[in-house]
Amino acid sequence: DLRGAKKLLENPGLAAKVSNFVGTPIEKVLKKLPESLSATVNEVTRKSIEKALDIALLTMDRDGRGTSSNWWHKLAVAATGAGGGAFGLPALAIELPISTTIMLRSIADIARSEGEDLRSPESRLQCVQVLALGGKSRSDDGTESGYFAARAALARSISEAAAHLTKKGLSHHGAPAIIRLISQVASRFSIVVSEKAAAQAVPVVGAFGGAAINTLFIDHFQDMGRGHFIVRRLERLHGQEEVRRLYDAL
């Protein structure tokens, strides 16, 4: 299980997958996009994370389920991607919050299937954390790459936000601890969103390509979620130190 989780968590990022699909290196497209787009992506990403966090805290289904229904979520995100691809980059502000919310529901579905108790604020915040596992932040150095480094960077914020929610309840989710967590997750998630936006800016993409790119988008984060919650399941069984030691040894 740990070998499979590491394969998912350390696989090539979204940019490599999308580049293979559109036949163009995404890094080149990103350089050609206007600088104003970066600020727009950051703002849209932050608002999408806020919306996703509301979903995580208030409306996640907490009933147990044996398996996760990944394909239903992929179909839903593909539909939003088709709309976004048809209207291009201006549709990002409408499409991204919807896609992010659907992805979060899918991640929660995966978490449940790996034994997470979504009645716990910490477990629900772990679902939001998965959105930060799609790529390293621009502020990271060489040591801040990889799955466990990303987890370590967010550990304190997750702990403080969970403690706040446990103590104060859901009506206080605009507190500094929550805002700090949103900012950290958004800084990492926005990198992947920028890559997605660049792919959708390729002239030949259109509605069909937008659906395909969104399918790659959710597939990437479903992989991150599956790997993350497999690791957490193994940590509950065998302890964090032993799992980390074996993960590094693989």
LOSE-969369 format. One record per residue (C-alpha): residue in one letter; x, y, z. Coordinates in nm, 4 decimals. Last residue first. Layout:
REM LOSE-969369
('A',(X,Y,Z))
...
REM end
This chain:
REM LOSE-969369
('L',(1.1361,0.2880,-0.1009))
('A',(1.3521,0.3816,0.1986))
('D',(1.1970,0.7274,0.2413))
('Y',(0.8482,0.5764,0.2630))
('L',(0.9785,0.3080,0.5020))
('R',(1.1133,0.5658,0.7464))
('R',(0.8036,0.7866,0.7114))
('V',(0.5730,0.4915,0.7866))
('E',(0.7791,0.3936,1.0916))
('E',(0.7851,0.7488,1.2284))
('Q',(0.4126,0.8089,1.1768))
('G',(0.2881,0.5021,1.3628))
('H',(0.1921,0.1549,1.2376))
('L',(-0.1877,0.1408,1.2162))
('R',(-0.2843,0.5092,1.2304))
('E',(0.0174,0.5888,1.0124))
('L',(-0.0979,0.3314,0.7570))
('R',(-0.4354,0.5046,0.7294))
('R',(-0.2613,0.8443,0.7000))
('V',(-0.0400,0.7144,0.4183))
('I',(-0.3420,0.5720,0.2357))
('F',(-0.5126,0.9085,0.2926))
('H',(-0.2348,1.1016,0.1218))
('G',(-0.1964,0.8619,-0.1727))
('R',(-0.5685,0.8595,-0.2480))
('G',(-0.5943,1.2375,-0.2125))
('M',(-0.2959,1.3063,-0.4386))
('D',(-0.4331,1.0630,-0.6984))
('Q',(-0.7763,1.2279,-0.6763))
('F',(-0.5915,1.5566,-0.7146))
('H',(-0.4348,1.4533,-1.0451))
('D',(-0.7566,1.2970,-1.1737))
('I',(-0.9370,1.6222,-1.0939))
('F',(-0.7063,1.8252,-1.3186))
('L',(-0.6715,1.5562,-1.5876))
('T',(-1.0519,1.5569,-1.6186))
('N',(-1.0436,1.9368,-1.6206))
('I',(-0.7985,1.9227,-1.9107))
('A',(-1.0228,1.6817,-2.1021))
('A',(-1.3331,1.8967,-2.0519))
('G',(-1.1434,2.2072,-2.1596))
('G',(-1.0131,2.0196,-2.4642))
('F',(-1.3673,1.9373,-2.5746))
('A',(-1.4859,2.2939,-2.5146))
('G',(-1.2029,2.4712,-2.6943))
('V',(-0.8365,2.3649,-2.6792))
('V',(-0.7052,2.4826,-3.0170))
('P',(-0.6193,2.8359,-2.9044))
('V',(-0.4065,2.7336,-2.6015))
('A',(-0.5481,2.9489,-2.3192))
('Q',(-0.7049,2.6430,-2.1556))
('A',(-0.3571,2.4982,-2.1034))
('A',(-0.2374,2.8215,-1.9446))
('A',(-0.5370,2.8233,-1.7100))
('K',(-0.4592,2.4663,-1.5988))
('E',(-0.0958,2.5576,-1.5332))
('S',(-0.2072,2.8654,-1.3393))
('V',(-0.4464,2.6466,-1.1375))
('V',(-0.1542,2.4171,-1.0511))
('I',(0.0484,2.7078,-0.9154))
('S',(-0.2641,2.8529,-0.7478))
('F',(-0.2981,2.5373,-0.5342))
('R',(0.0310,2.6121,-0.3605))
('S',(-0.0374,2.9713,-0.2574))
('A',(-0.4057,2.8827,-0.1983))
('V',(-0.3187,2.6198,0.0632))
('Q',(-0.1044,2.8639,0.2584))
('S',(-0.3533,3.1495,0.2333))
('I',(-0.6484,2.9299,0.3340))
('L',(-0.4561,2.8011,0.6373))
('R',(-0.3735,3.1531,0.7539))
('I',(-0.7363,3.2612,0.7098))
('I',(-0.8486,2.9686,0.9253))
('A',(-0.6082,3.0491,1.2092))
('P',(-0.6951,3.4207,1.1800))
('A',(-1.0684,3.3549,1.2355))
('G',(-1.3221,3.3450,0.9523))
('H',(-1.4337,2.9936,1.0547))
('H',(-1.6083,3.1217,1.3662))
('S',(-1.9571,2.9844,1.2926))
('L',(-1.8143,2.6335,1.2629))
('G',(-1.7404,2.5875,1.6322))
('K',(-1.5189,2.7766,1.8759))
('K',(-1.3217,2.5012,2.0473))
('T',(-1.3154,2.2277,1.7833))
('L',(-1.2903,2.4871,1.5078))
('H',(-0.9951,2.6595,1.6748))
('A',(-0.8153,2.3312,1.7414))
('A',(-0.8636,2.2278,1.3777))
('A',(-0.7313,2.5615,1.2516))
('E',(-0.4283,2.5450,1.4832))
('S',(-0.3449,2.1862,1.3826))
('I',(-0.3900,2.2499,1.0089))
('S',(-0.1771,2.5664,1.0303))
('R',(0.0953,2.3822,1.2210))
('A',(0.1069,2.0914,0.9786))
('L',(0.1067,2.2963,0.6569))
('A',(0.4807,2.3121,0.5864))
('A',(0.5266,1.9621,0.7290))
('R',(0.2716,1.8199,0.4867))
('A',(0.4438,1.9834,0.1894))
('A',(0.7796,1.8463,0.3070))
('F',(0.6245,1.5017,0.3488))
('Y',(0.4980,1.4952,-0.0100))
('G',(0.7955,1.6248,-0.1992))
('S',(0.9619,1.9583,-0.2261))
('E',(1.0681,2.1980,0.0455))
('T',(1.4355,2.1065,0.0569))
('G',(1.5094,2.2656,-0.2805))
('D',(1.3613,2.5987,-0.1760))
('D',(0.9958,2.6846,-0.1447))
('S',(0.8702,3.0382,-0.2085))
('R',(0.7288,2.9444,-0.5489))
('S',(0.5172,2.6836,-0.3687))
('K',(0.5551,2.3148,-0.4489))
('G',(0.3005,2.1328,-0.6577))
('G',(-0.0306,1.9487,-0.6359))
('L',(-0.0197,1.8739,-0.2649))
('A',(-0.1864,2.1981,-0.1579))
('L',(-0.5332,2.0822,-0.2687))
('V',(-0.4810,1.7789,-0.0431))
('Q',(-0.4835,2.0191,0.2533))
('V',(-0.8569,2.0750,0.2021))
('C',(-0.9209,1.7056,0.2673))
('Q',(-0.6940,1.7229,0.5739))
('L',(-0.9216,2.0009,0.6983))
('R',(-1.2062,1.7498,0.7056))
('S',(-0.9965,1.5055,0.9059))
('E',(-0.8967,1.7755,1.1558))
('P',(-1.2575,1.8901,1.1981))
('S',(-1.3495,1.5323,1.3006))
('R',(-1.6952,1.4122,1.1932))
('L',(-1.5226,1.3175,0.8698))
('D',(-1.3815,1.0043,1.0315))
('E',(-1.1144,0.8842,0.7887))
('G',(-1.1170,0.5105,0.7066))
('E',(-0.9613,0.4999,0.3598))
('S',(-1.3030,0.5059,0.1881))
('R',(-1.3914,0.8173,0.3865))
('A',(-1.0804,0.9974,0.2629))
('I',(-1.1635,0.9015,-0.0973))
('D',(-1.5142,1.0469,-0.0670))
('A',(-1.3659,1.3565,0.0973))
('I',(-1.1317,1.3951,-0.2008))
('S',(-1.4293,1.3638,-0.4375))
('R',(-1.6225,1.6287,-0.2456))
('L',(-1.3153,1.8508,-0.2582))
('M',(-1.2899,1.8008,-0.6326))
('I',(-1.6539,1.9020,-0.6775))
('T',(-1.5927,2.2187,-0.4751))
('T',(-1.2776,2.2982,-0.6694))
('S',(-1.4550,2.2525,-1.0044))
('I',(-1.7381,2.4847,-0.9003))
('P',(-1.4999,2.7488,-0.7610))
('L',(-1.2880,2.7188,-1.0794))
('E',(-1.5660,2.7553,-1.3392))
('I',(-1.7005,3.1003,-1.2554))
('A',(-1.3708,3.2875,-1.2120))
('L',(-1.2144,3.0772,-1.4889))
('A',(-1.4780,3.1782,-1.7481))
('P',(-1.2718,3.4767,-1.8660))
('L',(-0.9921,3.2306,-1.9579))
('G',(-1.1751,3.0637,-2.2443))
('F',(-1.5508,3.0609,-2.3109))
('A',(-1.5743,2.7127,-2.4655))
('G',(-1.2964,2.5751,-2.2474))
('G',(-1.4714,2.6905,-1.9309))
('G',(-1.7998,2.5324,-2.0367))
('A',(-1.6292,2.2049,-2.1249))
('G',(-1.4352,2.2243,-1.7991))
('T',(-1.7595,2.2437,-1.6013))
('A',(-1.8786,1.9243,-1.7734))
('A',(-1.5434,1.7525,-1.7154))
('V',(-1.5743,1.8379,-1.3447))
('A',(-1.9098,1.6590,-1.3248))
('L',(-1.7853,1.3571,-1.5208))
('K',(-1.4782,1.3294,-1.3006))
('H',(-1.6929,1.3429,-0.9853))
('W',(-1.9098,1.0569,-1.1100))
('W',(-1.5956,0.8650,-1.2071))
('N',(-1.4328,0.8842,-0.8641))
('S',(-1.7150,0.7166,-0.6716))
('S',(-1.5182,0.6174,-0.3609))
('T',(-1.5510,0.2718,-0.2078))
('G',(-1.6780,0.1263,0.1211))
('R',(-1.8852,0.4206,0.2389))
('G',(-1.9292,0.5705,0.5821))
('D',(-2.1723,0.8556,0.6392))
('R',(-2.0211,1.1970,0.7026))
('D',(-2.1535,1.3753,0.3934))
('M',(-1.9618,1.6997,0.3697))
('T',(-2.1852,2.0038,0.4062))
('L',(-2.0531,2.2424,0.6700))
('L',(-1.6805,2.2275,0.7269))
('A',(-1.5552,2.0914,0.3978))
('I',(-1.8080,2.2899,0.1949))
('D',(-1.7059,2.6100,0.3719))
('L',(-1.3429,2.5158,0.3078))
('A',(-1.4188,2.4726,-0.0626))
('K',(-1.5718,2.8202,-0.0778))
('E',(-1.2679,2.9713,0.0912))
('I',(-1.0417,2.7695,-0.1394))
('S',(-1.2284,2.9018,-0.4448))
('K',(-1.1964,3.2583,-0.3156))
('R',(-0.8202,3.2127,-0.2783))
('T',(-0.7919,3.0578,-0.6247))
('V',(-0.9889,3.3398,-0.7890))
('E',(-0.7599,3.5955,-0.6257))
('N',(-0.4399,3.4137,-0.7192))
('V',(-0.5613,3.3499,-1.0752))
('T',(-0.6486,3.7174,-1.1209))
('A',(-0.3108,3.8283,-0.9872))
('S',(-0.1359,3.5904,-1.2275))
('L',(-0.3561,3.7020,-1.5186))
('S',(-0.2369,4.0610,-1.4821))
('E',(0.1086,3.9473,-1.5923))
('P',(-0.0278,3.8664,-1.9387))
('L',(0.0244,3.5076,-2.0632))
('K',(0.3263,3.4405,-2.2835))
('K',(0.5461,3.3008,-2.0047))
('L',(0.2703,3.0594,-1.9001))
('V',(0.2492,2.9215,-2.2547))
('K',(0.6180,2.8320,-2.2541))
('E',(0.5896,2.6602,-1.9139))
('I',(0.2916,2.4609,-2.0428))
('P',(0.5108,2.2773,-2.2931))
('T',(0.2870,2.2231,-2.5986))
('G',(0.1412,1.8969,-2.7290))
('V',(-0.1981,1.9703,-2.5733))
('F',(-0.2229,1.6299,-2.4007))
('N',(0.1437,1.5698,-2.3192))
('S',(0.1694,1.9222,-2.1840))
('V',(-0.1366,1.8544,-1.9668))
('K',(0.0299,1.5577,-1.7989))
('A',(0.3600,1.7379,-1.7481))
('A',(0.1889,2.0484,-1.6091))
('L',(-0.0288,1.8410,-1.3746))
('G',(0.2668,1.7051,-1.1810))
('P',(0.4782,1.3983,-1.2482))
('N',(0.4393,1.1232,-0.9822))
('E',(0.5603,1.1594,-0.6233))
('L',(0.2241,1.1209,-0.4497))
('L',(0.0830,0.8424,-0.6663))
('K',(0.3959,0.6249,-0.6668))
('K',(0.4370,0.6927,-0.2953))
('A',(0.0847,0.5669,-0.2274))
('G',(0.1406,0.2492,-0.4297))
('R',(0.4597,0.1713,-0.2379))
('L',(0.2789,0.2419,0.0885))
('D',(0.0000,0.0000,0.0000))
REM end
